[in-house]
Amino acid sequence: METQFARGGMRDPRAGEMSFREWHDRWWNARIVEPHTLRGDASNIKNHVMPYWADWEMRAITRMDVQSWIRTLVEKGRGPLRSNGLTT
């Protein structure tokens, strides 16, 4: 079981109970990126991601939730667009 867990085959069943904010803090501290990237990401996360997702449990977030959130940002002129007008 320890080998499966180490390889990513098993997950802590309690991990999904973690809030997005808790997950983000762990992820943020593990990132290795250029300072410029870090500053830009910090701004986007603070202004767009955290206001919506911070208190959600990780296990509650679905692909459809994320797509709906992105669509809302795009409709407000804040989301990513490709040249064909579709979200990324």
VENLINRA-V613722 format. One record per residue. N is the residue number from 1. RES is the residue in three letters. PHI is phi in radians with two decimals (NA if undefined). PSI is psi in whole degrees, -180 to 180 (none if undefined). NEAR is the number of other ideal C-beta (glycine too) atoms within 10 Angstrom. Layout:
# VENLINRA-V613722
<<N & RES & PHI & PSI & NEAR> <N & RES & PHI & PSI & NEAR>>
This chain:
# VENLINRA-V613722
<<1 & MET & NA & -40 & 7> <2 & GLU & -1.07 & -39 & 7> <3 & THR & -1.13 & -45 & 8> <4 & GLN & -1.07 & -42 & 10> <5 & PHE & -1.11 & -45 & 11> <6 & ALA & -1.10 & -33 & 9> <7 & ARG & -1.46 & -4 & 8> <8 & GLY & 1.58 & 6 & 7> <9 & GLY & -1.34 & -22 & 9> <10 & MET & -2.19 & 147 & 12> <11 & ARG & -2.18 & 153 & 10> <12 & ASP & -1.19 & 119 & 9> <13 & PRO & -1.09 & -19 & 8> <14 & ARG & -1.46 & -12 & 8> <15 & ALA & -1.06 & -34 & 11> <16 & GLY & -1.19 & -18 & 13> <17 & GLU & -1.35 & -13 & 12> <18 & MET & -1.18 & 141 & 16> <19 & SER & -1.31 & 160 & 15> <20 & PHE & -0.99 & -41 & 19> <21 & ARG & -1.02 & -44 & 13> <22 & GLU & -1.12 & -45 & 14> <23 & TRP & -1.08 & -46 & 17> <24 & HIS & -0.98 & -46 & 17> <25 & ASP & -1.06 & -41 & 12> <26 & ARG & -1.17 & -45 & 9> <27 & TRP & -1.09 & -45 & 10> <28 & TRP & -1.04 & -43 & 12> <29 & ASN & -1.22 & -18 & 7> <30 & ALA & -1.65 & -10 & 7> <31 & ARG & -1.27 & 145 & 9> <32 & ILE & -2.24 & 103 & 5> <33 & VAL & -2.46 & 168 & 10> <34 & GLU & -1.15 & 148 & 8> <35 & PRO & -0.95 & -39 & 7> <36 & HIS & -1.10 & -43 & 8> <37 & THR & -1.10 & -43 & 10> <38 & LEU & -1.03 & -45 & 13> <39 & ARG & -1.10 & -46 & 11> <40 & GLY & -1.12 & -44 & 12> <41 & ASP & -1.11 & -42 & 14> <42 & ALA & -1.04 & -42 & 11> <43 & SER & -1.12 & -48 & 10> <44 & ASN & -1.10 & -42 & 12> <45 & ILE & -1.13 & -45 & 15> <46 & LYS & -1.09 & -43 & 10> <47 & ASN & -1.52 & -27 & 10> <48 & HIS & -2.10 & -38 & 15> <49 & VAL & -1.50 & -56 & 16> <50 & MET & -1.06 & -40 & 14> <51 & PRO & -0.99 & -29 & 9> <52 & TYR & -1.69 & -45 & 13> <53 & TRP & -1.72 & -15 & 19> <54 & ALA & -0.85 & -44 & 13> <55 & ASP & -1.66 & 0 & 9> <56 & TRP & -1.23 & 141 & 14> <57 & GLU & -1.30 & 141 & 13> <58 & MET & -0.98 & -40 & 15> <59 & ARG & -1.21 & -16 & 12> <60 & ALA & -1.54 & -13 & 11> <61 & ILE & -1.48 & 121 & 15> <62 & THR & -1.91 & 165 & 9> <63 & ARG & -1.02 & -40 & 7> <64 & MET & -1.13 & -38 & 8> <65 & ASP & -1.05 & -45 & 13> <66 & VAL & -1.16 & -44 & 11> <67 & GLN & -1.08 & -40 & 11> <68 & SER & -1.14 & -41 & 11> <69 & TRP & -1.11 & -44 & 16> <70 & ILE & -1.10 & -43 & 15> <71 & ARG & -1.04 & -42 & 12> <72 & THR & -1.06 & -43 & 12> <73 & LEU & -1.10 & -44 & 16> <74 & VAL & -1.08 & -45 & 16> <75 & GLU & -1.11 & -27 & 9> <76 & LYS & -1.54 & 2 & 9> <77 & GLY & 1.36 & 20 & 7> <78 & ARG & -2.01 & -6 & 12> <79 & GLY & -1.71 & 168 & 15> <80 & PRO & -1.29 & 144 & 10> <81 & LEU & -2.29 & 145 & 11> <82 & ARG & -1.64 & 171 & 8> <83 & SER & -1.05 & -25 & 5> <84 & ASN & -1.53 & 3 & 5> <85 & GLY & 1.54 & -1 & 7> <86 & LEU & -1.62 & 152 & 9> <87 & THR & -1.26 & 157 & 12> <88 & THR & -1.53 & none & 8>>
